[in-house]
Amino acid sequence: MQESYYNSWLSYYKRPFGAQPLHSQVTFTIALPQNCQATLVVQGPDAEYGQERYPMKKLKEQHYTCEYHIKGQPGLYFYYFEISQENQGIRRIQYYGAGTSGGGVGQLYLNEHEVQPYQLTCYEKDDPAPAWYLEGVVYQIFPDRFFNGNEHKTITNPKENIFIYGRPTDEPLYVKNQHGDIIRWDFYGGNLQGIRQKIPYLKKLGVTVVYVNPIFQAASNHRYDTADYFAIDEMLGSEKDFVQLVEALHENGMYLILDGVFSHVGRNSRYFNYDGRFGATAGAYQTPASPYYEWFTFMDYPDNYKSWWGIQDLPEVNKDQRSFQEFIYGDYESVLSKWNRLKVDGWRLDVADELPDTFIAGIRHNLDSYQDRVLLGEVWEDASNKIAYGKRRQYILEPLLHGVMNYPFRKIILDFLTQQKNAQNTSLSLMTMKENYPPKVLLNNLNNIGTHDTRRIFTELKEEAALVNLACGLMFMLPGVPCVYYGDEAGVTGETDPNNRKFFPWEHINPDLYHSYQKWIKVRKEIQVLQRGEFVPFYSQELLGICRYDSSGYALYLLNPALKKQKVEVAELNFAGESPLPYEKLVSLLAGLELKPRDGYLVAESWGADGEIIEFS
């Protein structure tokens, strides 16, 4: 039965492609050997739907087809094919399911319990993000490490029991006790005034959106241990400074996304108040009579309590508590309402997996009462099939998150450039992501090649500027909104926390890296198909390509990560899905092309309203 064939990425075998909205009809076709019959087996997202079986009708010689109507609910539907063959009166049953890539060409299985089914993602409806975000380029800032806007670089309102670095070039260092707990937080003195003063730098780079790590009052330098959701951290400045920053960004055609940390708070917050700084009657640790007591889970009051990942400094909040929900996203007096009224443009939710879908729905409802707000979530895996705490998450299948941080794309990019995966496997991984995600979510995702939680990209790629340029090219060419981590364009190095959070080297910006980032930002703005177009990867034995396309034109990016020249042989190029360009067009664009080591080639054409061809290469 080796002739059995199905490919979920080709329209002949499955149409429409990929994830589908509720109530859609999907047509499946499979090619079989002689004397075979096939049954489509579908498992719905809820146990009550059970297993559905659909006999497939003969379409033509050895090709069988059937239509499936998604009539249940948003979620993941899984399917495979049962193949029955009669041979000399003996009936033999085998199964055809997905291969190791999860999609595309599958494989035969002898036993049903061994089958890896194909995933069919069903989402409620399209959920486009605001145009300013979808068309933008994001820049992530760790506020303490960016720039001090004070005259003479004085530190704004230094906290007690901290240490401040003598020079901005000093390496970050944690001061810990014998138990490994941080006992003195370190600061460089970056502040909101500093971000505002560097808006001209960001505009010259080409950035249109600023995403800042937490800015609310906290004890640490990262500020994920919120002490007061309604107050700007005193070392960053005042609420007036914040308003001035928002106004300055908007005046310059730029936008601001805040970091929302709602799964836990700081131990020394006014809500938990471990050290009593907010008074003897405030905070759950001080008294069960505290209005915040019901937010926390105490196993043995007051010292044994549920904390985030067991870190005692971060008491976990019970997100099912109605009072906490109203506090965060109620209609008027809530945390979100205050900052939204001050005209922030969106939120990124920290550890979105740890926020119940109903909690995220409440946040989205609040944001939807304002115009053109965006909601993103921190998710490290494929968000379409993420299971967290025993529950499959719906946050991109229902209109909850517009998109998520695209860590899977980062891993795919780095695996290819560090030769952990070849071009073919990289293409298959990219196509699987395309197949699994709702189309609008794929465009809304926040792409990154580095954040405050990862090694610096320059370090990951062994400080090879040419490889970083290729990584940037992939981040900007792939669907999603690119996000530059502050200092990556300057050549900041560093392993994981704290060394990936160095102060910005304003006097020592790497010119090669800076111009690479500036170039790719310009490319994204000028080639508009990169903002909303479809995509398909292609490959040869050594080369990886990305094709973006829509009815107005296309863009092709082909890259050679090797240390030797590579000549492009068009006949050897394989598209993971269906090529949007005819073979003759590919020949005219790529035949005879020779790529230098660690180099790429970009070509694009678009058609204006009057039919004029606009070229970019």
C-alpha positions as CSV (number, residue, x, y, z in Angstrom):
1,M,0.0,0.0,0.0
2,Q,2.9,2.3,-0.6
3,E,0.9,4.3,-3.3
4,S,-1.4,5.8,-0.8
5,Y,-1.0,9.6,-0.8
6,Y,-2.4,12.7,0.9
7,N,-1.0,16.2,1.3
8,S,-2.9,18.6,3.5
9,W,-0.9,21.5,2.0
10,L,-2.1,21.0,-1.6
11,S,-5.6,22.2,-2.6
12,Y,-6.3,19.0,-4.6
13,Y,-6.2,16.9,-1.4
14,K,-7.6,19.5,1.1
15,R,-9.4,22.6,0.4
16,P,-9.6,25.3,1.7
17,F,-6.1,25.3,3.1
18,G,-5.4,25.4,6.8
19,A,-7.5,26.7,9.7
20,Q,-11.2,27.3,9.0
21,P,-13.9,29.5,10.6
22,L,-16.9,27.8,12.3
23,H,-19.5,26.3,10.0
24,S,-17.0,25.9,7.1
25,Q,-17.0,23.0,4.6
26,V,-13.7,21.2,4.0
27,T,-13.2,18.8,1.1
28,F,-10.7,15.9,1.6
29,T,-9.3,13.7,-1.2
30,I,-6.9,10.8,-0.9
31,A,-5.2,8.7,-3.6
32,L,-5.2,4.9,-2.9
33,P,-3.9,1.7,-4.5
34,Q,-6.3,-0.6,-6.3
35,N,-9.1,-2.5,-4.5
36,C,-9.2,0.0,-1.7
37,Q,-11.8,2.0,0.1
38,A,-11.4,4.9,2.5
39,T,-13.2,6.3,5.5
40,L,-12.5,9.8,6.9
41,V,-12.3,9.6,10.7
42,V,-12.8,12.9,12.7
43,Q,-12.5,13.5,16.4
44,G,-14.2,16.8,17.5
45,P,-12.9,19.2,20.2
46,D,-15.3,18.0,22.8
47,A,-15.7,14.4,24.1
48,E,-19.5,14.7,23.5
49,Y,-18.9,14.8,19.7
50,G,-17.1,11.5,19.8
51,Q,-15.6,10.0,16.7
52,E,-17.3,10.7,13.4
53,R,-16.8,8.4,10.4
54,Y,-17.5,9.4,6.8
55,P,-17.3,6.9,3.9
56,M,-15.4,8.5,1.0
57,K,-16.8,8.4,-2.5
58,K,-14.8,7.5,-5.6
59,L,-13.8,10.6,-7.5
60,K,-11.9,9.0,-10.3
61,E,-9.6,6.1,-10.7
62,Q,-8.2,5.3,-7.2
63,H,-9.0,8.8,-5.8
64,Y,-11.6,9.1,-3.1
65,T,-13.2,12.2,-1.6
66,C,-15.7,13.5,0.9
67,E,-16.9,16.8,2.4
68,Y,-16.8,17.6,6.1
69,H,-19.0,20.3,7.6
70,I,-17.6,21.9,10.8
71,K,-20.8,22.1,12.8
72,G,-19.6,21.9,16.4
73,Q,-17.7,24.6,18.2
74,P,-14.3,26.4,17.8
75,G,-11.5,24.2,18.8
76,L,-9.2,21.5,17.3
77,Y,-10.6,18.8,15.1
78,F,-8.3,15.8,14.4
79,Y,-8.6,13.5,11.4
80,Y,-7.1,10.6,9.6
81,F,-8.1,8.0,7.0
82,E,-9.0,4.4,7.5
83,I,-8.0,2.4,4.4
84,S,-9.6,-1.0,3.7
85,Q,-8.2,-3.3,1.0
86,E,-9.6,-6.6,-0.3
87,N,-7.1,-9.1,-1.6
88,Q,-8.2,-12.7,-2.4
89,G,-11.0,-12.5,0.1
90,I,-8.9,-11.2,2.9
91,R,-9.7,-7.7,4.2
92,R,-6.8,-5.7,5.4
93,I,-7.1,-2.4,7.4
94,Q,-4.5,0.3,7.6
95,Y,-4.5,4.0,8.5
96,Y,-3.1,7.1,6.9
97,G,-2.2,10.0,9.3
98,A,0.2,12.8,9.7
99,G,4.0,12.3,9.6
100,T,6.6,13.8,11.8
101,S,6.1,17.4,10.6
102,G,2.4,17.3,11.6
103,G,1.1,18.3,8.2
104,G,1.7,18.0,4.5
105,V,2.5,14.5,3.3
106,G,1.5,11.8,5.8
107,Q,2.3,8.1,6.3
108,L,0.7,4.7,6.8
109,Y,0.1,3.2,10.2
110,L,-0.6,-0.5,10.9
111,N,-2.5,0.1,14.2
112,E,-5.1,2.7,14.9
113,H,-3.8,3.6,18.3
114,E,-0.5,4.6,16.8
115,V,-1.9,7.1,14.3
116,Q,-0.8,10.7,14.6
117,P,-3.8,12.5,13.3
118,Y,-3.8,15.7,11.2
119,Q,-4.9,18.9,13.0
120,L,-7.8,20.9,11.6
121,T,-8.0,24.2,13.5
122,C,-11.5,25.7,13.8
123,Y,-11.8,29.3,14.9
124,E,-14.9,31.4,15.7
125,K,-14.3,34.2,13.2
126,D,-11.6,36.5,11.8
127,D,-10.1,38.9,14.3
128,P,-8.0,41.5,12.6
129,A,-5.7,43.7,14.6
130,P,-5.7,47.5,14.3
131,A,-4.0,48.7,11.1
132,W,-1.4,50.7,13.0
133,Y,-0.2,47.5,14.7
134,L,-0.5,45.2,11.6
135,E,1.6,47.7,9.5
136,G,4.0,48.5,12.2
137,V,7.5,47.6,13.5
138,V,7.7,47.1,17.3
139,Y,10.7,48.0,19.5
140,Q,10.8,46.3,23.0
141,I,12.4,48.4,25.8
142,F,13.5,47.2,29.2
143,P,13.0,50.7,30.8
144,D,15.8,50.6,33.4
145,R,18.4,49.7,30.7
146,F,17.6,52.1,27.9
147,F,18.4,55.7,28.7
148,N,18.5,58.1,31.6
149,G,16.8,61.3,30.6
150,N,17.7,63.3,33.7
151,E,20.2,66.2,33.5
152,H,23.7,65.0,34.7
153,K,22.3,61.4,34.7
154,T,21.1,61.7,38.3
155,I,18.9,58.8,39.4
156,T,15.2,59.5,39.9
157,N,14.0,58.6,43.4
158,P,16.4,55.8,44.2
159,K,14.8,53.0,46.4
160,E,16.3,51.9,49.6
161,N,18.6,48.9,49.8
162,I,19.5,48.8,46.1
163,F,22.8,49.3,44.3
164,I,23.3,51.5,41.3
165,Y,26.1,50.8,38.8
166,G,29.0,53.2,38.6
167,R,29.1,53.2,34.8
168,P,26.5,52.2,32.1
169,T,29.1,49.8,30.7
170,D,29.2,47.7,33.8
171,E,28.1,44.1,33.5
172,P,24.7,43.3,35.2
173,L,25.2,41.3,38.4
174,Y,22.8,39.9,41.0
175,V,23.6,40.1,44.7
176,K,22.2,36.9,46.2
177,N,22.2,35.3,49.7
178,Q,23.2,31.7,50.5
179,H,19.8,30.4,49.4
180,G,20.1,32.0,45.9
181,D,17.6,34.7,46.7
182,I,18.3,38.2,45.3
183,I,18.8,40.5,48.3
184,R,19.9,43.7,46.5
185,W,18.3,44.8,43.2
186,D,20.5,46.5,40.7
187,F,19.7,49.6,38.7
188,Y,21.2,51.7,35.9
189,G,18.7,54.5,36.1
190,G,16.8,54.4,32.8
191,N,13.5,56.2,32.9
192,L,10.5,57.4,31.0
193,Q,12.1,60.7,30.2
194,G,14.9,58.8,28.6
195,I,12.6,56.9,26.3
196,R,10.9,60.2,25.3
197,Q,14.2,61.8,24.6
198,K,15.2,58.9,22.3
199,I,12.1,59.1,20.1
200,P,14.2,60.7,17.3
201,Y,16.6,57.7,17.5
202,L,13.6,55.3,17.2
203,K,12.1,57.2,14.3
204,K,15.4,57.2,12.4
205,L,15.7,53.5,12.9
206,G,12.1,53.2,11.5
207,V,10.2,52.0,14.6
208,T,6.5,52.8,14.8
209,V,5.5,51.0,18.1
210,V,7.1,50.9,21.5
211,Y,6.5,47.9,23.8
212,V,7.8,48.5,27.3
213,N,8.4,45.9,30.0
214,P,6.5,46.7,33.2
215,I,6.5,50.3,34.4
216,F,4.3,50.0,37.5
217,Q,5.7,50.4,41.0
218,A,7.7,47.3,42.1
219,A,10.8,46.3,44.1
220,S,12.8,44.8,41.3
221,N,14.5,46.2,38.2
222,H,12.3,44.1,35.9
223,R,9.1,45.1,37.7
224,Y,7.2,41.8,37.1
225,D,6.7,41.9,40.9
226,T,4.0,44.6,40.9
227,A,3.6,46.6,44.1
228,D,0.9,49.0,42.9
229,Y,-0.9,48.7,39.5
230,F,-2.1,52.3,39.7
231,A,1.3,54.0,40.2
232,I,4.3,54.5,37.9
233,D,7.5,53.2,39.5
234,E,9.1,56.1,41.2
235,M,12.5,55.4,39.6
236,L,11.0,55.7,36.2
237,G,9.3,59.0,36.9
238,S,5.8,60.2,37.5
239,E,2.4,59.8,36.0
240,K,3.0,63.2,34.3
241,D,6.2,61.8,32.7
242,F,4.1,58.9,31.5
243,V,1.5,61.2,29.9
244,Q,4.2,63.2,28.3
245,L,5.7,60.0,26.8
246,V,2.4,58.9,25.4
247,E,1.7,62.3,23.9
248,A,5.2,62.6,22.4
249,L,4.9,59.1,20.8
250,H,1.5,59.9,19.3
251,E,2.7,63.3,18.0
252,N,5.5,61.4,16.2
253,G,3.0,58.8,14.7
254,M,4.1,56.1,17.1
255,Y,2.2,53.9,19.5
256,L,2.7,52.4,23.0
257,I,2.0,48.8,24.3
258,L,2.2,48.1,28.0
259,D,3.1,44.9,29.8
260,G,0.2,43.5,31.9
261,V,1.3,41.2,34.7
262,F,-1.9,39.8,36.2
263,S,-1.0,36.3,37.2
264,H,1.0,37.3,40.3
265,V,2.1,40.3,42.3
266,G,5.1,41.2,44.4
267,R,5.4,39.9,47.9
268,N,6.0,43.5,49.1
269,S,3.0,44.9,47.2
270,R,0.2,46.7,48.9
271,Y,-2.0,43.7,48.0
272,F,0.2,41.1,49.9
273,N,2.3,43.5,52.0
274,Y,4.8,40.9,53.4
275,D,7.1,43.6,54.9
276,G,4.3,45.8,56.3
277,R,5.4,48.9,54.4
278,F,1.8,49.7,53.5
279,G,0.5,49.5,57.1
280,A,-0.6,46.9,59.5
281,T,-4.1,46.6,58.2
282,A,-3.2,46.5,54.5
283,G,-2.4,43.4,52.5
284,A,-3.3,39.7,52.8
285,Y,-0.1,38.7,54.7
286,Q,-0.8,41.2,57.5
287,T,-4.4,40.4,58.2
288,P,-7.2,38.1,56.9
289,A,-9.4,41.2,57.2
290,S,-7.6,42.7,54.2
291,P,-9.8,43.4,51.2
292,Y,-7.1,41.5,49.2
293,Y,-7.1,38.4,51.3
294,E,-9.4,36.4,49.1
295,W,-7.0,37.0,46.1
296,F,-4.4,34.6,47.5
297,T,-4.3,30.9,48.4
298,F,-2.8,30.2,51.9
299,M,-2.1,26.6,52.8
300,D,-1.0,27.6,56.3
301,Y,-1.5,31.3,57.1
302,P,0.4,33.4,56.7
303,D,3.8,32.0,55.6
304,N,2.7,29.0,53.4
305,Y,1.0,30.4,50.3
306,K,0.7,29.6,46.6
307,S,3.4,31.5,44.6
308,W,4.3,31.7,40.9
309,W,6.4,28.7,40.0
310,G,7.3,28.4,43.7
311,I,9.1,31.8,43.9
312,Q,8.1,33.1,47.3
313,D,8.7,36.7,46.1
314,L,5.8,36.4,43.7
315,P,2.5,35.4,45.4
316,E,0.1,34.0,42.8
317,V,-3.3,35.6,42.5
318,N,-6.5,33.6,42.1
319,K,-7.8,34.9,38.8
320,D,-11.3,33.4,39.4
321,Q,-11.9,35.8,42.2
322,R,-14.6,38.3,41.1
323,S,-13.1,41.1,43.1
324,F,-9.7,40.7,41.4
325,Q,-11.4,40.5,38.0
326,E,-13.2,43.8,38.6
327,F,-10.0,45.3,39.9
328,I,-8.1,44.5,36.7
329,Y,-10.7,45.0,34.0
330,G,-13.9,46.4,35.4
331,D,-15.7,49.1,33.3
332,Y,-14.4,52.3,35.0
333,E,-12.3,52.2,38.2
334,S,-10.1,49.2,37.1
335,V,-6.4,49.1,36.3
336,L,-7.0,48.7,32.5
337,S,-9.6,51.5,32.4
338,K,-7.2,54.0,34.1
339,W,-4.3,53.4,31.7
340,N,-6.5,53.1,28.7
341,R,-8.0,56.5,29.4
342,L,-4.5,57.8,29.3
343,K,-4.4,56.6,25.7
344,V,-2.1,53.6,25.7
345,D,-2.6,51.6,22.5
346,G,-2.4,48.0,23.6
347,W,-1.3,45.4,26.1
348,R,0.9,42.4,26.1
349,L,-0.2,39.8,28.7
350,D,2.6,38.2,30.7
351,V,2.3,34.4,31.0
352,A,-1.0,34.3,29.1
353,D,-1.1,30.5,29.6
354,E,-1.7,31.1,33.3
355,L,-4.7,33.4,32.8
356,P,-8.0,31.6,32.3
357,D,-9.7,32.2,29.0
358,T,-12.5,33.8,30.8
359,F,-10.1,36.3,32.4
360,I,-8.6,37.1,29.0
361,A,-12.1,37.6,27.7
362,G,-12.7,40.2,30.3
363,I,-9.6,42.0,29.4
364,R,-10.5,41.9,25.7
365,H,-14.0,43.2,26.5
366,N,-12.5,46.2,28.4
367,L,-10.1,47.0,25.5
368,D,-12.9,46.7,22.9
369,S,-14.7,49.7,24.5
370,Y,-11.8,51.8,23.2
371,Q,-10.9,52.3,19.6
372,D,-8.0,50.5,17.9
373,R,-6.5,48.7,20.9
374,V,-4.4,45.5,20.5
375,L,-4.1,42.6,22.9
376,L,-1.2,40.2,22.7
377,G,-0.1,37.3,24.8
378,E,3.1,35.7,25.9
379,V,3.0,32.1,24.6
380,W,6.2,30.1,23.9
381,E,4.7,27.2,22.0
382,D,2.3,26.7,19.1
383,A,-0.7,28.6,20.5
384,S,-3.2,26.8,18.4
385,N,-2.9,23.5,20.3
386,K,-1.5,24.7,23.6
387,I,-2.6,22.8,26.7
388,A,-1.9,24.6,30.0
389,Y,-2.9,23.2,33.4
390,G,-4.9,20.4,31.8
391,K,-7.0,22.7,29.6
392,R,-6.7,23.3,25.9
393,R,-6.5,27.0,25.4
394,Q,-8.9,28.9,23.2
395,Y,-7.2,32.3,23.3
396,I,-6.6,32.5,19.5
397,L,-9.6,30.4,18.4
398,E,-12.1,32.8,19.9
399,P,-11.7,36.6,19.7
400,L,-9.6,36.9,22.8
401,L,-5.9,37.6,21.9
402,H,-5.2,39.3,18.6
403,G,-1.9,37.4,18.5
404,V,0.9,35.9,20.5
405,M,4.6,36.3,20.8
406,N,6.0,34.1,18.0
407,Y,8.7,32.2,19.9
408,P,8.2,29.1,17.6
409,F,9.3,31.2,14.6
410,R,12.4,32.3,16.6
411,K,13.3,28.7,17.3
412,I,12.8,27.7,13.6
413,I,15.0,30.6,12.4
414,L,17.8,29.8,14.9
415,D,17.6,26.1,14.3
416,F,18.2,26.7,10.6
417,L,20.9,29.3,10.9
418,T,22.8,27.2,13.5
419,Q,22.4,24.1,11.2
420,Q,20.2,22.2,13.7
421,K,17.7,21.9,10.9
422,N,18.1,21.8,7.1
423,A,16.2,23.9,4.7
424,Q,13.6,21.2,3.9
425,N,12.8,20.6,7.6
426,T,12.7,24.3,8.2
427,S,10.2,24.7,5.4
428,L,8.0,21.9,6.8
429,S,8.0,23.5,10.3
430,L,7.0,26.9,8.8
431,M,4.2,25.3,6.8
432,T,2.9,23.5,9.9
433,M,2.6,26.8,11.7
434,K,0.8,28.3,8.7
435,E,-1.6,25.4,8.6
436,N,-2.4,25.5,12.4
437,Y,-3.0,29.2,13.0
438,P,-6.0,31.2,11.9
439,P,-4.8,33.4,9.0
440,K,-5.4,36.7,10.8
441,V,-3.6,35.5,14.0
442,L,-0.6,34.5,11.9
443,L,-0.4,38.0,10.6
444,N,-1.0,39.5,14.1
445,N,1.7,37.5,15.9
446,L,4.6,39.4,17.4
447,N,7.7,38.0,15.7
448,N,11.0,38.1,17.6
449,I,14.6,36.8,17.4
450,G,15.3,38.0,21.0
451,T,13.6,39.2,24.1
452,H,14.4,39.8,27.8
453,D,13.8,36.1,28.4
454,T,16.3,34.8,25.8
455,R,19.9,34.9,24.9
456,R,20.9,37.9,22.8
457,I,20.7,37.2,19.0
458,F,24.3,38.4,18.5
459,T,25.4,35.9,21.1
460,E,23.2,33.1,19.7
461,L,24.8,33.5,16.3
462,K,28.4,33.7,17.6
463,E,28.7,37.4,16.9
464,E,28.5,37.0,13.1
465,A,26.8,40.1,11.8
466,A,26.1,38.4,8.5
467,L,24.1,35.7,10.2
468,V,22.2,38.3,12.3
469,N,21.3,40.0,9.0
470,L,19.8,36.7,7.7
471,A,17.9,36.2,10.9
472,C,16.5,39.7,10.6
473,G,15.6,39.0,7.0
474,L,13.6,35.9,8.0
475,M,11.9,37.7,10.9
476,F,10.8,40.6,8.7
477,M,9.8,38.4,5.7
478,L,7.7,35.9,7.6
479,P,4.0,36.7,8.4
480,G,3.6,38.6,11.7
481,V,4.7,42.0,13.1
482,P,8.5,42.2,13.7
483,C,9.7,43.2,17.2
484,V,13.3,44.4,17.8
485,Y,14.6,43.9,21.3
486,Y,16.4,47.1,22.5
487,G,20.1,47.0,21.8
488,D,20.0,44.1,19.3
489,E,20.5,46.6,16.5
490,A,23.5,48.0,18.5
491,G,25.3,44.7,18.9
492,V,24.5,44.0,22.6
493,T,25.7,40.6,23.6
494,G,24.6,38.4,26.5
495,E,23.5,35.0,27.7
496,T,20.2,34.8,29.7
497,D,19.1,37.0,32.6
498,P,20.8,39.2,33.7
499,N,23.4,39.5,30.9
500,N,20.7,39.9,28.2
501,R,19.6,43.0,30.0
502,K,22.6,45.3,29.7
503,F,22.4,49.0,29.4
504,F,22.1,50.3,25.9
505,P,25.6,51.1,24.5
506,W,24.9,54.6,23.2
507,E,28.5,55.4,22.5
508,H,29.3,52.0,20.8
509,I,26.5,51.1,18.3
510,N,27.6,48.4,15.9
511,P,27.2,50.1,12.5
512,D,26.8,46.9,10.5
513,L,24.0,45.6,12.7
514,Y,22.3,49.0,12.9
515,H,22.2,49.3,9.2
516,S,20.9,45.7,8.8
517,Y,17.9,46.5,11.1
518,Q,17.3,49.9,9.5
519,K,17.4,48.3,6.0
520,W,14.9,45.5,6.9
521,I,12.5,48.0,8.6
522,K,12.6,50.0,5.4
523,V,11.9,46.9,3.3
524,R,8.8,46.0,5.3
525,K,7.4,49.5,4.9
526,E,8.1,49.7,1.2
527,I,7.0,46.1,0.2
528,Q,3.4,46.2,1.5
529,V,2.8,42.5,0.7
530,L,5.0,41.8,3.8
531,Q,2.3,43.3,6.0
532,R,-0.8,41.3,4.9
533,G,0.3,38.9,2.2
534,E,0.1,35.1,2.1
535,F,3.3,33.1,2.4
536,V,4.8,29.8,1.4
537,P,8.4,28.6,2.1
538,F,10.5,26.9,-0.6
539,Y,13.9,25.2,-0.5
540,S,16.7,23.3,-2.2
541,Q,19.3,21.1,-0.5
542,E,21.2,24.2,0.8
543,L,19.0,27.2,0.3
544,L,15.8,28.4,2.1
545,G,13.3,30.8,0.5
546,I,10.2,32.7,1.6
547,C,7.6,33.9,-0.8
548,R,5.0,36.5,0.2
549,Y,2.2,37.2,-2.2
550,D,-1.3,38.6,-2.8
551,S,-3.3,39.9,-5.8
552,S,-1.1,43.0,-5.9
553,G,2.3,41.4,-6.2
554,Y,4.9,39.2,-4.6
555,A,8.2,39.2,-2.7
556,L,10.8,36.5,-2.8
557,Y,13.7,36.1,-0.3
558,L,16.3,33.4,-0.8
559,L,19.1,33.0,1.6
560,N,22.4,31.0,1.8
561,P,23.6,30.4,5.4
562,A,26.6,28.3,4.3
563,L,30.2,29.4,4.3
564,K,30.5,28.7,0.5
565,K,28.9,30.2,-2.6
566,Q,25.7,28.6,-3.8
567,K,24.4,28.7,-7.3
568,V,20.6,28.7,-7.6
569,E,19.2,25.8,-9.7
570,V,15.6,26.6,-10.2
571,A,14.7,23.0,-11.1
572,E,15.9,21.9,-7.6
573,L,13.7,24.4,-5.8
574,N,10.7,22.8,-4.0
575,F,7.7,24.7,-2.5
576,A,6.4,23.2,0.7
577,G,2.9,24.2,-0.5
578,E,1.7,25.4,-3.8
579,S,3.8,27.9,-5.7
580,P,2.0,31.2,-6.4
581,L,4.4,31.9,-9.3
582,P,4.7,29.9,-12.5
583,Y,7.9,28.0,-13.1
584,E,8.8,30.3,-16.0
585,K,8.6,33.3,-13.7
586,L,10.9,31.7,-11.2
587,V,13.4,31.0,-14.0
588,S,13.3,34.6,-15.1
589,L,13.9,35.8,-11.5
590,L,16.4,33.3,-10.2
591,A,18.2,31.4,-13.0
592,G,21.9,31.8,-12.9
593,L,21.8,33.6,-9.6
594,E,24.8,32.9,-7.3
595,L,24.5,33.7,-3.6
596,K,27.6,34.6,-1.6
597,P,28.3,32.9,1.7
598,R,26.0,34.1,4.5
599,D,24.0,36.2,2.1
600,G,20.5,36.6,0.8
601,Y,18.7,37.8,-2.3
602,L,15.4,39.7,-2.2
603,V,13.3,40.6,-5.2
604,A,9.7,42.0,-5.3
605,E,7.2,43.3,-7.8
606,S,3.9,45.0,-7.1
607,W,1.2,46.3,-9.4
608,G,-0.2,49.7,-8.9
609,A,-3.8,50.6,-9.5
610,D,-3.0,51.6,-13.1
611,G,-1.1,48.4,-13.8
612,E,2.4,49.9,-13.3
613,I,5.0,47.4,-12.2
614,I,6.9,48.5,-9.1
615,E,10.2,46.6,-8.7
616,F,12.4,46.2,-5.6
617,S,15.6,44.3,-5.5
